[in-house]
Structure formats: C-alpha cells, structure tokens
Amino acid sequence: MLCIYIMQSRLVRLFAGTASELEEGKYTCNMDTRDLSNVRALAMKTCTFRNNVYNIFTSGPNKNNVFEFEIIADGTYNVTVPLDGFYTAQQLIDIVREGIETRLKIIEPSAVVNMSVNEYTKKIQIEIGVVLQQVVLHGTAGLNRTLGNKENSGSISGFGDIYHFDSFASLGGLTHVTVSLRSKTPKTILNSSPLEFLYTNSLGVVPVTADWGRLQEYIQPDLGDAVVKFTDDETLTDLQFTVRDPYGNLLQEQATDFMLELTVFF
C-alpha cells in the first residue's frame, strides 16, 4: 500500500472551461513542468460536472424510444417518443397510454386505457378496458424495458384487469461517471497496452446523486483509497482528461462545468 503521508503534495485544479477542448467531453491542459516534475503518485480530490445525460434516446446503441404492443388478431404496433430527452415517468406514461388507446379506438371506439405508477409498489401499472380485443405488451427491449416491462405481459383485456410491470422504471439517466487522465508519460501499473502513445489513468468512479440538470459535486472521502501510483517518477506536461457515462460515452456539453482537483504527490 502506498503511504502518502510521508510525501510532499500539491493541489492542481483542472478546469474544462479554460482547457483546450479536443472534442465533447475530452480536454487537454499544458502543465508547467517546473511544478509537476518527479511526480510519484496522484489522486482525484474533488470533481464537479453537470448531470445532463438523457434517459430516452431515439438513435444509437442506447436507442429506447419505442414502446411495442400487440392487438391479438390485428397486429403489432409501436408508440414512439419523438425526441431525445430526459423524461419523467408520468410524461412517458402519458405518451404510451395515448398511443395504445388511440390505436384501440380505431377498432373498438369505447376502448379506455388507464396507466399510472402504483402508489405502493412504485411500478407502472396499466388497465386496458376493451370488450372484444386482447392486448399484449411486449417486453424484449426499447421503451418497454426502460419502463420496467421486461417480459411479454400475456393477454390483457376486460375492465378491471390491471397488469403490473415486472420491475421499476429505469429513468435515472446518469448514474455514475468515470474520470480518467491521459498523459505523455511512462507506463504506469494501471495502464494496459504498451503500444499506446498516451496512457490512460483511471482516477475513479463518481456516483451521481444530483438531480438531472444540476451540478454534481464530489469530494473523495479518503485519498488513500484513490491513489494512482506510478512505476517511475513522472513529469506531467500535456495532460488530457475525460469524463464518461456508464456506457463509455464522453459526457457532452461540460465545457464550462467540469472541474477536477488532483492532489499530486512528490
């Protein structure tokens, strides 16, 4: 275990707003080597960023904006959320409920669909009031899974027949962020490929507790548990730092919000 208490240390602040932005979520800082030479280790002391990741995506690998249902003997249909964004459960429920009811009324004008979050279980429930039709909610992927319906519902029909989704809706958006630092310095024990020109140092994972749209401020509770130790003394010069969501995507639109404090040990 690295003993940091016998070392000299210096606090370094990296601000995304004053760094050069290589691309969204990736920044670079030119450091003064007179102050940051013969570095033996470093640790992330604090981190600030904005919780701005959407929970509904209309394209890409995280696409989840389509709710699929089937009217037995009539066909399979989709309810689509048209825009990327951060939606509440109620907003999504309103969109899905209207889409299902509109389609059912074409076949059975008296059809009624009620949908809500159960007061006690906090899971979404749906009541489909039809006489002549039977409805199945699919649960393989997309918005069905995001709202907590992970398996096909089986036939739902008749007034008073309430179907409860399988699990809680996954609408938290950003749950944690991984902060990394890259530098043109010798390989460390945490780096992998010896062929890389720049080496990645993972500084830690920051849990997100701030509401969507607000700044997340994190203070490392114990620097001794978050130290990145170098195999050789290093000189930190051209640093690149990144912040990524749980899927590995660079966190967007952080140019004026992201701030990182490093404690550097000599």
RADABEL-V259475 format. One line per field, one symbol per residue. ss: DSSP state (H for helix, E for strand, - for the rest). phi: phi as a letter, one per 40 degrees, with the letter a starting at -180 (. if undefined). A space follows every 10 residues. Layout:
ss: ???
phi: ???
//
This chain:
ss: --------EE EEEEEHHH-E EEE--EEEEE --------EE EEEEEEEEEE -----E---- -----EEEEE E---EEEEEE ----E---HH HHHHHHHHHH HHHHHHH--- -EEEEEE--- ---EEEEEE- ----EEE--- -HHHHH---- -----E---- -EEE------ -----EEEEE EEE------- --------EE EEEEEEE--- ----EEEEE- --HHH-EEEE EEEE---EEE EEEE-----E --------EE EEEEE-
phi: .cccccccba cbbbbccbcc ccadgbbbbc cccccbbfcb aaaccbabac cbccbbbcag ccdacbbbab bdgbibbbbb ccbdibbccc ccdcccdccc cccccccbdc cbbbaacccb cgccbabbcb bbbbbbccac agcdcdchbc bdcgcbagcg cbbbccaccb bcgcbabbbb bbacbdcbcc cbcccccbbc bccibbcbbc cdgbccbbbc cacccbcccc cbdbbcbccb bbbbcccgcc ccfbdbbcab bbcbbb
//
